[in-house]
C-alpha cells in the first residue's frame, strides 16, 4: 500500500524495528483489506460524532482497478457501514457490481462525494484515501476564513501542508466545483479547509487520512480555544506562534505520511478491541 512512506522520518521517536504496513498475497486480498479498513474508518468517524445527516464521505482507490474508488453509500450512517455496503465507482460516476451487492436501499452514490473525490483521485495519483466531513470544530473554524496557525507541535503537522478554499458555492453538485477544490488542494498538500463547509484530508493511506483528519479537527478546536483566550488575556489579542524553521522541521516529522500511518493504526487497534473483529490475512 501507499502507506509505506519513509519510516526514517520518525525513527528517532522510538527504538527497535520500525513497523510497516501489511504485505498482501494477492491484489484480491489487498482489495478486501482496504474495504475492511475503509468500513472501519467510517465507523470511527461515526463514533467520533463526525456525522451530519447524509453529509460526509471517505474514498479509497481500488488496487485492482486504480481508475475506480470505493466510497460509502448515500444514506447509511457511518456507524453501520460494513465492507459489503461500500460502492465501487468509476470516474464516470457509474456504480459497479464488484461489491457483491447489486441492489437495496443503500446503493446510492452521494453526488458531492463523487464530484469532489473523483477529481482528487484523478489529479493526485499519490492519494490513496480522501476524507471529507462536516465535523463540528472544523465546520466552526472554516467560518473564520483562515488557515491553521503553528501554535502547537500537533498543529505543525499541517504547516505549509494545507490550504484554504476561500469560496462557498453551495452543495457540490457539478464537476466545476470538484475541480476547483482539487486545484486549490494542489499537487502536494494533504489537507484543505473548505470555507463555510468543513475539512478535507487526502493522503497515501487510509490510516494517515484518518489520523490527520482527527488531528486537524482537534487543531481547529485548540485554535478556537487559544484565539478566544488570547483575545481576552493579551493586549494584542494574538497567540504565540512556533517560528517558521521549527514549524517546518516539526511538520517534516509529525506531518509525514509514515507518521500519519503509524499514528492512525492506533485508532484501528482500539476499534478492533472494542468490536472483537480483525481482518483475516491468508496464510
DORO-509618 format. One record per residue (C-alpha): x, y, z. Coordinates in steps of 0.05 Angstrom, whole numbers, padded with zeros to 5 digits, always signed. Example, Ala and Ser with C-alpha at 12.3 -4.5 7.8 and 13.67 -1.06 7.14 Angstrom:
// DORO-509618
+00246-00090+00156
+00273-00021+00143
END
This chain:
// DORO-509618
+00000+00000+00000
+00020+00072-00008
+00026+00077+00068
+00098+00054+00068
+00123+00125+00070
+00192+00137+00097
+00196+00110+00168
+00264+00143+00176
+00228+00208+00186
+00201+00184+00253
+00255+00133+00271
+00285+00179+00324
+00219+00175+00363
+00227+00101+00380
+00278+00045+00390
+00272-00022+00357
+00249-00049+00289
+00201+00000+00255
+00132-00027+00239
+00104-00027+00169
+00040-00036+00131
+00016-00107+00114
+00041-00147+00055
-00013-00179+00012
-00010-00246-00023
-00055-00222-00080
-00088-00159-00105
-00154-00190-00087
-00132-00196-00014
-00109-00123-00016
-00177-00102-00043
-00212-00140+00013
-00167-00108+00065
-00178-00036+00041
-00253-00048+00040
-00248-00075+00111
-00205-00015+00132
-00249+00036+00098
-00311+00010+00132
-00273+00013+00198
-00252+00085+00184
-00324+00105+00171
-00347+00073+00236
-00292+00110+00273
-00318+00175+00242
-00387+00157+00267
-00362+00140+00337
-00327+00208+00339
-00390+00245+00321
-00367+00268+00252
-00435+00252+00222
-00484+00306+00200
-00543+00272+00167
-00523+00246+00099
-00462+00291+00094
-00391+00264+00094
-00352+00212+00055
-00287+00174+00053
-00259+00143-00011
-00203+00093-00025
-00172+00079-00093
-00182+00007-00115
-00117-00034-00122
-00145-00077-00178
-00178-00021-00217
-00139+00042-00198
-00185+00085-00242
-00241+00068-00193
-00252+00081-00119
-00293+00054-00061
-00340+00101-00024
-00393+00097+00030
-00465+00095+00004
-00511+00154+00010
-00560+00149+00067
-00527+00096+00111
-00500+00120+00178
-00425+00117+00188
-00433+00073+00249
-00469+00019+00210
-00423+00012+00149
-00393-00056+00133
-00348-00075+00074
-00407-00105+00036
-00442-00037+00038
-00387+00000+00001
-00395+00023-00071
-00343+00016-00125
-00348+00076-00171
-00313+00094-00236
-00294+00164-00258
-00358+00170-00298
-00399+00161-00235
-00422+00090-00251
-00434+00043-00192
-00401-00022-00210
-00423-00091-00187
-00358-00118-00157
-00381-00107-00085
-00425-00168-00088
-00488-00128-00072
-00527-00104-00133
-00589-00073-00103
-00621-00050-00039
-00639+00016-00005
-00566+00039+00003
-00539+00030-00068
-00539+00106-00076
-00480+00150-00093
-00472+00217-00060
-00464+00267-00117
-00419+00313-00076
-00375+00254-00057
-00367+00235-00130
-00353+00306-00154
-00300+00321-00102
-00266+00253-00095
-00265+00233-00168
-00229+00298-00184
-00178+00287-00128
-00164+00214-00146
-00156+00232-00220
-00109+00291-00207
-00068+00261-00149
-00040+00191-00162
-00005+00197-00094
-00073+00198-00058
-00100+00130-00038
-00152+00156+00011
-00191+00221+00017
-00239+00242+00072
-00288+00299+00080
-00340+00311+00133
-00377+00367+00169
-00345+00354+00238
-00363+00407+00290
-00297+00444+00302
-00274+00440+00230
-00340+00469+00209
-00335+00525+00261
-00263+00541+00243
-00279+00542+00169
-00325+00602+00181
-00264+00644+00200
-00234+00644+00131
-00163+00629+00154
-00113+00573+00156
-00087+00539+00219
-00031+00574+00256
+00031+00537+00283
+00011+00546+00355
+00028+00475+00378
+00070+00415+00359
+00008+00379+00335
-00015+00437+00292
+00053+00438+00258
+00033+00373+00223
-00005+00419+00175
+00047+00474+00168
+00056+00491+00095
+00015+00428+00080
-00057+00453+00079
-00096+00505+00041
-00158+00548+00050
-00211+00541-00004
-00238+00611+00001
-00306+00605-00031
-00372+00571-00016
-00412+00558-00078
-00466+00514-00048
-00471+00438-00047
-00420+00407-00093
-00464+00381-00149
-00422+00393-00211
-00353+00378-00238
-00332+00451-00239
-00334+00457-00163
-00300+00390-00152
-00244+00411-00199
-00237+00478-00164
-00229+00445-00096
-00178+00397-00125
-00140+00454-00157
-00138+00491-00091
-00112+00428-00056
-00054+00430-00105
-00003+00377-00123
+00024+00361-00053
-00020+00388+00003
-00053+00336+00047
-00110+00378+00073
-00157+00435+00059
-00204+00478+00100
-00266+00488+00057
-00293+00556+00077
-00362+00554+00110
-00363+00479+00097
-00314+00434+00133
-00248+00396+00127
-00217+00353+00073
-00157+00307+00081
-00123+00266+00026
-00062+00221+00037
-00027+00158+00014
-00061+00112+00065
-00127+00101+00100
-00092+00104+00167
-00057+00170+00153
-00120+00202+00125
-00159+00181+00187
-00104+00206+00234
-00095+00273+00200
-00170+00285+00196
-00176+00273+00271
-00114+00315+00283
-00140+00372+00241
-00207+00372+00275
-00171+00376+00342
-00124+00431+00316
-00186+00472+00297
-00215+00461+00366
-00150+00481+00400
-00141+00544+00358
-00212+00565+00371
-00197+00559+00446
-00129+00593+00441
-00153+00651+00398
-00211+00663+00447
-00164+00662+00507
-00113+00706+00473
-00166+00758+00455
-00186+00760+00529
-00117+00759+00561
-00067+00792+00514
-00063+00865+00496
-00053+00849+00423
-00102+00791+00424
-00052+00745+00389
-00027+00675+00405
+00047+00657+00405
+00069+00621+00342
+00124+00570+00334
+00178+00601+00289
+00178+00581+00216
+00242+00539+00218
+00219+00498+00277
+00148+00491+00250
+00175+00466+00184
+00221+00415+00217
+00166+00391+00263
+00120+00383+00204
+00172+00341+00168
+00167+00291+00225
+00097+00292+00254
+00064+00311+00188
+00096+00256+00145
+00056+00201+00114
+00094+00149+00154
+00078+00185+00220
+00005+00191+00199
+00001+00117+00182
+00034+00096+00247
-00010+00142+00290
-00073+00123+00253
-00061+00049+00266
-00076+00061+00339
-00147+00083+00324
-00159+00018+00288
-00128-00022+00345
-00180+00008+00393
-00238-00006+00346
-00215-00078+00336
-00210-00089+00411
-00280-00059+00421
-00312-00097+00364
-00272-00161+00371
-00262-00166+00295
-00197-00164+00256
-00181-00175+00183
-00161-00246+00169
-00100-00249+00125
-00087-00311+00081
-00031-00357+00101
END
